[in-house]
Amino acid sequence: MSQRPHPTSPETTDDVPVHDVLSLTAGGSLARLMHQGEVYVLRITRLGKLILTK
């Protein structure tokens, strides 16, 4: 059985891309993501949790 890397590891054992949230938010707390013509907002809360809203 293959081991999956720790979630914070930049390395993967499969073809799933890993993206650093701070690079998506350019060091801030918000990022807008486009999916099938819709804009979603990714927010980092004060407690460091992630919220994705439409």
PDB file of N, H, CA, C and O in Angstrom:
ATOM      1  N   MET A   1       0.837  -1.176   0.000  1.00  0.00           N
ATOM      2  CA  MET A   1       0.000   0.000   0.000  1.00  0.00           C
ATOM      3  C   MET A   1       0.888   1.248   0.000  1.00  0.00           C
ATOM      4  O   MET A   1       1.825   1.340   0.793  1.00  0.00           O
ATOM      5  N   SER A   2       0.596   2.213  -0.891  1.00  0.00           N
ATOM      6  H   SER A   2      -0.166   2.139  -1.535  1.00  0.00           H
ATOM      7  CA  SER A   2       1.419   3.420  -0.956  1.00  0.00           C
ATOM      8  C   SER A   2       0.988   4.410   0.117  1.00  0.00           C
ATOM      9  O   SER A   2      -0.189   4.502   0.464  1.00  0.00           O
ATOM     10  N   GLN A   3       1.953   5.138   0.628  1.00  0.00           N
ATOM     11  H   GLN A   3       2.910   5.063   0.346  1.00  0.00           H
ATOM     12  CA  GLN A   3       1.664   6.132   1.652  1.00  0.00           C
ATOM     13  C   GLN A   3       1.410   7.477   1.008  1.00  0.00           C
ATOM     14  O   GLN A   3       2.121   7.867   0.082  1.00  0.00           O
ATOM     15  N   ARG A   4       0.417   8.184   1.482  1.00  0.00           N
ATOM     16  H   ARG A   4      -0.161   7.867   2.234  1.00  0.00           H
ATOM     17  CA  ARG A   4       0.138   9.528   0.997  1.00  0.00           C
ATOM     18  C   ARG A   4       0.983  10.497   1.817  1.00  0.00           C
ATOM     19  O   ARG A   4       1.197  10.264   3.007  1.00  0.00           O
ATOM     20  N   PRO A   5       1.466  11.572   1.211  1.00  0.00           N
ATOM     21  CA  PRO A   5       2.278  12.536   1.946  1.00  0.00           C
ATOM     22  C   PRO A   5       1.435  13.289   2.960  1.00  0.00           C
ATOM     23  O   PRO A   5       0.211  13.353   2.846  1.00  0.00           O
ATOM     24  N   HIS A   6       2.098  13.849   3.941  1.00  0.00           N
ATOM     25  H   HIS A   6       3.093  13.797   4.034  1.00  0.00           H
ATOM     26  CA  HIS A   6       1.428  14.708   4.921  1.00  0.00           C
ATOM     27  C   HIS A   6       0.778  15.860   4.170  1.00  0.00           C
ATOM     28  O   HIS A   6       1.365  16.369   3.215  1.00  0.00           O
ATOM     29  N   PRO A   7      -0.443  16.297   4.579  1.00  0.00           N
ATOM     30  CA  PRO A   7      -1.155  17.345   3.828  1.00  0.00           C
ATOM     31  C   PRO A   7      -0.375  18.631   3.605  1.00  0.00           C
ATOM     32  O   PRO A   7      -0.645  19.342   2.637  1.00  0.00           O
ATOM     33  N   THR A   8       0.576  18.951   4.463  1.00  0.00           N
ATOM     34  H   THR A   8       0.795  18.373   5.250  1.00  0.00           H
ATOM     35  CA  THR A   8       1.331  20.186   4.288  1.00  0.00           C
ATOM     36  C   THR A   8       2.583  19.978   3.440  1.00  0.00           C
ATOM     37  O   THR A   8       3.310  20.932   3.160  1.00  0.00           O
ATOM     38  N   SER A   9       2.835  18.734   3.031  1.00  0.00           N
ATOM     39  H   SER A   9       2.244  17.959   3.258  1.00  0.00           H
ATOM     40  CA  SER A   9       4.009  18.442   2.226  1.00  0.00           C
ATOM     41  C   SER A   9       3.811  18.924   0.795  1.00  0.00           C
ATOM     42  O   SER A   9       2.760  18.671   0.207  1.00  0.00           O
ATOM     43  N   PRO A  10       4.806  19.620   0.213  1.00  0.00           N
ATOM     44  CA  PRO A  10       4.668  20.058  -1.171  1.00  0.00           C
ATOM     45  C   PRO A  10       4.845  18.916  -2.168  1.00  0.00           C
ATOM     46  O   PRO A  10       4.575  19.092  -3.356  1.00  0.00           O
ATOM     47  N   GLU A  11       5.292  17.752  -1.708  1.00  0.00           N
ATOM     48  H   GLU A  11       5.511  17.609  -0.742  1.00  0.00           H
ATOM     49  CA  GLU A  11       5.523  16.622  -2.591  1.00  0.00           C
ATOM     50  C   GLU A  11       4.291  15.721  -2.613  1.00  0.00           C
ATOM     51  O   GLU A  11       3.620  15.549  -1.596  1.00  0.00           O
ATOM     52  N   THR A  12       4.002  15.152  -3.775  1.00  0.00           N
ATOM     53  H   THR A  12       4.547  15.292  -4.602  1.00  0.00           H
ATOM     54  CA  THR A  12       2.897  14.211  -3.872  1.00  0.00           C
ATOM     55  C   THR A  12       3.392  12.915  -4.494  1.00  0.00           C
ATOM     56  O   THR A  12       4.404  12.896  -5.194  1.00  0.00           O
ATOM     57  N   THR A  13       2.670  11.838  -4.231  1.00  0.00           N
ATOM     58  H   THR A  13       1.848  11.854  -3.662  1.00  0.00           H
ATOM     59  CA  THR A  13       3.013  10.553  -4.813  1.00  0.00           C
ATOM     60  C   THR A  13       2.109  10.235  -5.993  1.00  0.00           C
ATOM     61  O   THR A  13       2.281   9.201  -6.639  1.00  0.00           O
ATOM     62  N   ASP A  14       1.146  11.106  -6.286  1.00  0.00           N
ATOM     63  H   ASP A  14       1.006  11.946  -5.762  1.00  0.00           H
ATOM     64  CA  ASP A  14       0.254  10.900  -7.417  1.00  0.00           C
ATOM     65  C   ASP A  14       0.220  12.167  -8.272  1.00  0.00           C
ATOM     66  O   ASP A  14       1.052  13.056  -8.096  1.00  0.00           O
ATOM     67  N   ASP A  15      -0.731  12.252  -9.189  1.00  0.00           N
ATOM     68  H   ASP A  15      -1.407  11.530  -9.332  1.00  0.00           H
ATOM     69  CA  ASP A  15      -0.784  13.380 -10.120  1.00  0.00           C
ATOM     70  C   ASP A  15      -1.688  14.513  -9.668  1.00  0.00           C
ATOM     71  O   ASP A  15      -2.051  15.369 -10.474  1.00  0.00           O
ATOM     72  N   VAL A  16      -2.056  14.534  -8.394  1.00  0.00           N
ATOM     73  H   VAL A  16      -1.760  13.838  -7.740  1.00  0.00           H
ATOM     74  CA  VAL A  16      -2.921  15.600  -7.886  1.00  0.00           C
ATOM     75  C   VAL A  16      -2.056  16.814  -7.550  1.00  0.00           C
ATOM     76  O   VAL A  16      -1.132  16.700  -6.744  1.00  0.00           O
ATOM     77  N   PRO A  17      -2.338  17.976  -8.153  1.00  0.00           N
ATOM     78  CA  PRO A  17      -1.522  19.153  -7.866  1.00  0.00           C
ATOM     79  C   PRO A  17      -1.742  19.658  -6.440  1.00  0.00           C
ATOM     80  O   PRO A  17      -2.821  19.506  -5.867  1.00  0.00           O
ATOM     81  N   VAL A  18      -0.699  20.258  -5.890  1.00  0.00           N
ATOM     82  H   VAL A  18       0.177  20.382  -6.356  1.00  0.00           H
ATOM     83  CA  VAL A  18      -0.764  20.865  -4.561  1.00  0.00           C
ATOM     84  C   VAL A  18      -0.498  22.345  -4.730  1.00  0.00           C
ATOM     85  O   VAL A  18       0.481  22.737  -5.366  1.00  0.00           O
ATOM     86  N   HIS A  19      -1.378  23.184  -4.155  1.00  0.00           N
ATOM     87  H   HIS A  19      -2.173  22.867  -3.639  1.00  0.00           H
ATOM     88  CA  HIS A  19      -1.236  24.629  -4.249  1.00  0.00           C
ATOM     89  C   HIS A  19      -1.167  25.222  -2.849  1.00  0.00           C
ATOM     90  O   HIS A  19      -1.983  24.887  -1.991  1.00  0.00           O
ATOM     91  N   ASP A  20      -0.216  26.086  -2.617  1.00  0.00           N
ATOM     92  H   ASP A  20       0.447  26.358  -3.314  1.00  0.00           H
ATOM     93  CA  ASP A  20      -0.114  26.785  -1.341  1.00  0.00           C
ATOM     94  C   ASP A  20      -1.186  27.870  -1.300  1.00  0.00           C
ATOM     95  O   ASP A  20      -1.241  28.720  -2.188  1.00  0.00           O
ATOM     96  N   VAL A  21      -2.032  27.846  -0.281  1.00  0.00           N
ATOM     97  H   VAL A  21      -1.987  27.156   0.441  1.00  0.00           H
ATOM     98  CA  VAL A  21      -3.135  28.805  -0.184  1.00  0.00           C
ATOM     99  C   VAL A  21      -2.614  30.239  -0.138  1.00  0.00           C
ATOM    100  O   VAL A  21      -3.228  31.132  -0.723  1.00  0.00           O
ATOM    101  N   LEU A  22      -1.511  30.472   0.536  1.00  0.00           N
ATOM    102  H   LEU A  22      -1.013  29.747   1.011  1.00  0.00           H
ATOM    103  CA  LEU A  22      -0.986  31.838   0.613  1.00  0.00           C
ATOM    104  C   LEU A  22      -0.530  32.348  -0.750  1.00  0.00           C
ATOM    105  O   LEU A  22      -0.549  33.554  -0.996  1.00  0.00           O
ATOM    106  N   SER A  23      -0.124  31.447  -1.632  1.00  0.00           N
ATOM    107  H   SER A  23      -0.109  30.467  -1.432  1.00  0.00           H
ATOM    108  CA  SER A  23       0.218  31.912  -2.978  1.00  0.00           C
ATOM    109  C   SER A  23      -1.054  32.234  -3.764  1.00  0.00           C
ATOM    110  O   SER A  23      -1.049  33.148  -4.589  1.00  0.00           O
ATOM    111  N   LEU A  24      -2.141  31.500  -3.519  1.00  0.00           N
ATOM    112  H   LEU A  24      -2.145  30.758  -2.849  1.00  0.00           H
ATOM    113  CA  LEU A  24      -3.413  31.806  -4.181  1.00  0.00           C
ATOM    114  C   LEU A  24      -3.975  33.144  -3.709  1.00  0.00           C
ATOM    115  O   LEU A  24      -4.599  33.866  -4.487  1.00  0.00           O
ATOM    116  N   THR A  25      -3.758  33.475  -2.443  1.00  0.00           N
ATOM    117  H   THR A  25      -3.251  32.889  -1.811  1.00  0.00           H
ATOM    118  CA  THR A  25      -4.277  34.727  -1.884  1.00  0.00           C
ATOM    119  C   THR A  25      -3.260  35.857  -1.961  1.00  0.00           C
ATOM    120  O   THR A  25      -3.524  36.956  -1.474  1.00  0.00           O
ATOM    121  N   ALA A  26      -2.109  35.608  -2.562  1.00  0.00           N
ATOM    122  H   ALA A  26      -1.894  34.715  -2.959  1.00  0.00           H
ATOM    123  CA  ALA A  26      -1.019  36.595  -2.665  1.00  0.00           C
ATOM    124  C   ALA A  26      -0.643  37.141  -1.294  1.00  0.00           C
ATOM    125  O   ALA A  26      -0.345  38.326  -1.142  1.00  0.00           O
ATOM    126  N   GLY A  27      -0.662  36.249  -0.289  1.00  0.00           N
ATOM    127  H   GLY A  27      -0.904  35.287  -0.412  1.00  0.00           H
ATOM    128  CA  GLY A  27      -0.278  36.641   1.068  1.00  0.00           C
ATOM    129  C   GLY A  27      -1.403  37.265   1.869  1.00  0.00           C
ATOM    130  O   GLY A  27      -1.223  37.565   3.049  1.00  0.00           O
ATOM    131  N   GLY A  28      -2.548  37.464   1.261  1.00  0.00           N
ATOM    132  H   GLY A  28      -2.694  37.221   0.302  1.00  0.00           H
ATOM    133  CA  GLY A  28      -3.692  38.048   1.964  1.00  0.00           C
ATOM    134  C   GLY A  28      -4.595  36.965   2.522  1.00  0.00           C
ATOM    135  O   GLY A  28      -4.145  35.861   2.832  1.00  0.00           O
ATOM    136  N   SER A  29      -5.873  37.289   2.646  1.00  0.00           N
ATOM    137  H   SER A  29      -6.238  38.185   2.394  1.00  0.00           H
ATOM    138  CA  SER A  29      -6.811  36.324   3.203  1.00  0.00           C
ATOM    139  C   SER A  29      -7.935  35.956   2.233  1.00  0.00           C
ATOM    140  O   SER A  29      -8.807  35.161   2.583  1.00  0.00           O
ATOM    141  N   LEU A  30      -7.931  36.519   1.020  1.00  0.00           N
ATOM    142  H   LEU A  30      -7.223  37.164   0.736  1.00  0.00           H
ATOM    143  CA  LEU A  30      -8.984  36.243   0.048  1.00  0.00           C
ATOM    144  C   LEU A  30      -8.402  35.887  -1.316  1.00  0.00           C
ATOM    145  O   LEU A  30      -7.372  36.418  -1.732  1.00  0.00           O
ATOM    146  N   ALA A  31      -9.095  34.968  -2.004  1.00  0.00           N
ATOM    147  H   ALA A  31      -9.931  34.537  -1.666  1.00  0.00           H
ATOM    148  CA  ALA A  31      -8.769  34.659  -3.393  1.00  0.00           C
ATOM    149  C   ALA A  31     -10.076  34.418  -4.121  1.00  0.00           C
ATOM    150  O   ALA A  31     -10.999  33.822  -3.565  1.00  0.00           O
ATOM    151  N   ARG A  32     -10.163  34.872  -5.349  1.00  0.00           N
ATOM    152  H   ARG A  32      -9.414  35.357  -5.801  1.00  0.00           H
ATOM    153  CA  ARG A  32     -11.327  34.580  -6.188  1.00  0.00           C
ATOM    154  C   ARG A  32     -10.938  33.463  -7.146  1.00  0.00           C
ATOM    155  O   ARG A  32      -9.910  33.532  -7.819  1.00  0.00           O
ATOM    156  N   LEU A  33     -11.774  32.438  -7.195  1.00  0.00           N
ATOM    157  H   LEU A  33     -12.609  32.383  -6.648  1.00  0.00           H
ATOM    158  CA  LEU A  33     -11.524  31.274  -8.033  1.00  0.00           C
ATOM    159  C   LEU A  33     -12.651  31.155  -9.055  1.00  0.00           C
ATOM    160  O   LEU A  33     -13.825  31.281  -8.707  1.00  0.00           O
ATOM    161  N   MET A  34     -12.295  30.914 -10.308  1.00  0.00           N
ATOM    162  H   MET A  34     -11.341  30.812 -10.591  1.00  0.00           H
ATOM    163  CA  MET A  34     -13.280  30.767 -11.368  1.00  0.00           C
ATOM    164  C   MET A  34     -13.480  29.279 -11.639  1.00  0.00           C
ATOM    165  O   MET A  34     -12.516  28.536 -11.825  1.00  0.00           O
ATOM    166  N   HIS A  35     -14.756  28.848 -11.659  1.00  0.00           N
ATOM    167  H   HIS A  35     -15.539  29.452 -11.509  1.00  0.00           H
ATOM    168  CA  HIS A  35     -15.087  27.457 -11.961  1.00  0.00           C
ATOM    169  C   HIS A  35     -16.356  27.429 -12.789  1.00  0.00           C
ATOM    170  O   HIS A  35     -17.419  27.837 -12.322  1.00  0.00           O
ATOM    171  N   GLN A  36     -16.248  26.948 -14.016  1.00  0.00           N
ATOM    172  H   GLN A  36     -15.385  26.616 -14.396  1.00  0.00           H
ATOM    173  CA  GLN A  36     -17.382  26.828 -14.946  1.00  0.00           C
ATOM    174  C   GLN A  36     -18.161  28.137 -15.066  1.00  0.00           C
ATOM    175  O   GLN A  36     -19.392  28.145 -15.045  1.00  0.00           O
ATOM    176  N   GLY A  37     -17.427  29.236 -15.192  1.00  0.00           N
ATOM    177  H   GLY A  37     -16.427  29.229 -15.209  1.00  0.00           H
ATOM    178  CA  GLY A  37     -18.039  30.536 -15.390  1.00  0.00           C
ATOM    179  C   GLY A  37     -18.553  31.207 -14.131  1.00  0.00           C
ATOM    180  O   GLY A  37     -19.085  32.315 -14.201  1.00  0.00           O
ATOM    181  N   GLU A  38     -18.409  30.567 -12.989  1.00  0.00           N
ATOM    182  H   GLU A  38     -17.977  29.667 -12.933  1.00  0.00           H
ATOM    183  CA  GLU A  38     -18.856  31.122 -11.710  1.00  0.00           C
ATOM    184  C   GLU A  38     -17.637  31.532 -10.889  1.00  0.00           C
ATOM    185  O   GLU A  38     -16.594  30.880 -10.943  1.00  0.00           O
ATOM    186  N   VAL A  39     -17.775  32.619 -10.127  1.00  0.00           N
ATOM    187  H   VAL A  39     -18.622  33.149 -10.083  1.00  0.00           H
ATOM    188  CA  VAL A  39     -16.688  33.085  -9.262  1.00  0.00           C
ATOM    189  C   VAL A  39     -16.971  32.642  -7.830  1.00  0.00           C
ATOM    190  O   VAL A  39     -18.053  32.873  -7.292  1.00  0.00           O
ATOM    191  N   TYR A  40     -15.984  32.007  -7.235  1.00  0.00           N
ATOM    192  H   TYR A  40     -15.105  31.819  -7.672  1.00  0.00           H
ATOM    193  CA  TYR A  40     -16.050  31.582  -5.840  1.00  0.00           C
ATOM    194  C   TYR A  40     -15.016  32.366  -5.058  1.00  0.00           C
ATOM    195  O   TYR A  40     -14.007  32.797  -5.617  1.00  0.00           O
ATOM    196  N   VAL A  41     -15.257  32.554  -3.765  1.00  0.00           N
ATOM    197  H   VAL A  41     -16.077  32.204  -3.311  1.00  0.00           H
ATOM    198  CA  VAL A  41     -14.320  33.266  -2.910  1.00  0.00           C
ATOM    199  C   VAL A  41     -13.760  32.288  -1.884  1.00  0.00           C
ATOM    200  O   VAL A  41     -14.505  31.648  -1.142  1.00  0.00           O
ATOM    201  N   LEU A  42     -12.438  32.186  -1.857  1.00  0.00           N
ATOM    202  H   LEU A  42     -11.833  32.706  -2.459  1.00  0.00           H
ATOM    203  CA  LEU A  42     -11.734  31.394  -0.851  1.00  0.00           C
ATOM    204  C   LEU A  42     -11.237  32.363   0.209  1.00  0.00           C
ATOM    205  O   LEU A  42     -10.515  33.313  -0.095  1.00  0.00           O
ATOM    206  N   ARG A  43     -11.624  32.118   1.444  1.00  0.00           N
ATOM    207  H   ARG A  43     -12.210  31.346   1.690  1.00  0.00           H
ATOM    208  CA  ARG A  43     -11.276  33.028   2.541  1.00  0.00           C
ATOM    209  C   ARG A  43     -10.524  32.265   3.625  1.00  0.00           C
ATOM    210  O   ARG A  43     -10.903  31.150   3.984  1.00  0.00           O
ATOM    211  N   ILE A  44      -9.459  32.866   4.143  1.00  0.00           N
ATOM    212  H   ILE A  44      -9.151  33.772   3.851  1.00  0.00           H
ATOM    213  CA  ILE A  44      -8.758  32.327   5.302  1.00  0.00           C
ATOM    214  C   ILE A  44      -9.280  33.097   6.516  1.00  0.00           C
ATOM    215  O   ILE A  44      -9.183  34.323   6.562  1.00  0.00           O
ATOM    216  N   THR A  45      -9.829  32.385   7.489  1.00  0.00           N
ATOM    217  H   THR A  45      -9.908  31.389   7.451  1.00  0.00           H
ATOM    218  CA  THR A  45     -10.388  33.039   8.673  1.00  0.00           C
ATOM    219  C   THR A  45      -9.282  33.440   9.642  1.00  0.00           C
ATOM    220  O   THR A  45      -8.119  33.079   9.463  1.00  0.00           O
ATOM    221  N   ARG A  46      -9.661  34.188  10.663  1.00  0.00           N
ATOM    222  H   ARG A  46     -10.606  34.482  10.809  1.00  0.00           H
ATOM    223  CA  ARG A  46      -8.685  34.585  11.691  1.00  0.00           C
ATOM    224  C   ARG A  46      -8.093  33.388  12.420  1.00  0.00           C
ATOM    225  O   ARG A  46      -6.984  33.458  12.949  1.00  0.00           O
ATOM    226  N   LEU A  47      -8.850  32.274  12.444  1.00  0.00           N
ATOM    227  H   LEU A  47      -9.751  32.217  12.014  1.00  0.00           H
ATOM    228  CA  LEU A  47      -8.357  31.058  13.102  1.00  0.00           C
ATOM    229  C   LEU A  47      -7.578  30.156  12.152  1.00  0.00           C
ATOM    230  O   LEU A  47      -7.147  29.068  12.534  1.00  0.00           O
ATOM    231  N   GLY A  48      -7.396  30.618  10.894  1.00  0.00           N
ATOM    232  H   GLY A  48      -7.745  31.502  10.584  1.00  0.00           H
ATOM    233  CA  GLY A  48      -6.619  29.853   9.931  1.00  0.00           C
ATOM    234  C   GLY A  48      -7.401  28.784   9.198  1.00  0.00           C
ATOM    235  O   GLY A  48      -6.811  27.944   8.519  1.00  0.00           O
ATOM    236  N   LYS A  49      -8.718  28.800   9.321  1.00  0.00           N
ATOM    237  H   LYS A  49      -9.197  29.482   9.873  1.00  0.00           H
ATOM    238  CA  LYS A  49      -9.559  27.839   8.615  1.00  0.00           C
ATOM    239  C   LYS A  49      -9.876  28.391   7.219  1.00  0.00           C
ATOM    240  O   LYS A  49      -9.750  29.590   6.972  1.00  0.00           O
ATOM    241  N   LEU A  50     -10.288  27.497   6.312  1.00  0.00           N
ATOM    242  H   LEU A  50     -10.390  26.522   6.512  1.00  0.00           H
ATOM    243  CA  LEU A  50     -10.630  27.903   4.954  1.00  0.00           C
ATOM    244  C   LEU A  50     -12.135  27.829   4.754  1.00  0.00           C
ATOM    245  O   LEU A  50     -12.785  26.879   5.191  1.00  0.00           O
ATOM    246  N   ILE A  51     -12.685  28.845   4.083  1.00  0.00           N
ATOM    247  H   ILE A  51     -12.157  29.616   3.728  1.00  0.00           H
ATOM    248  CA  ILE A  51     -14.095  28.883   3.731  1.00  0.00           C
ATOM    249  C   ILE A  51     -14.179  29.191   2.240  1.00  0.00           C
ATOM    250  O   ILE A  51     -13.563  30.140   1.755  1.00  0.00           O
ATOM    251  N   LEU A  52     -14.951  28.375   1.518  1.00  0.00           N
ATOM    252  H   LEU A  52     -15.452  27.604   1.912  1.00  0.00           H
ATOM    253  CA  LEU A  52     -15.181  28.593   0.096  1.00  0.00           C
ATOM    254  C   LEU A  52     -16.651  28.911  -0.092  1.00  0.00           C
ATOM    255  O   LEU A  52     -17.514  28.118   0.283  1.00  0.00           O
ATOM    256  N   THR A  53     -16.943  30.082  -0.676  1.00  0.00           N
ATOM    257  H   THR A  53     -16.241  30.726  -0.980  1.00  0.00           H
ATOM    258  CA  THR A  53     -18.325  30.501  -0.910  1.00  0.00           C
ATOM    259  C   THR A  53     -18.507  30.909  -2.349  1.00  0.00           C
ATOM    260  O   THR A  53     -17.550  31.241  -3.048  1.00  0.00           O
ATOM    261  N   LYS A  54     -19.760  30.878  -2.781  1.00  0.00           N
ATOM    262  H   LYS A  54     -20.537  30.609  -2.213  1.00  0.00           H
ATOM    263  CA  LYS A  54     -20.107  31.266  -4.139  1.00  0.00           C
ATOM    264  C   LYS A  54     -20.540  32.706  -4.163  1.00  0.00           C
ATOM    265  O   LYS A  54     -20.878  33.231  -5.224  1.00  0.00           O
TER     266      LYS A  54
END
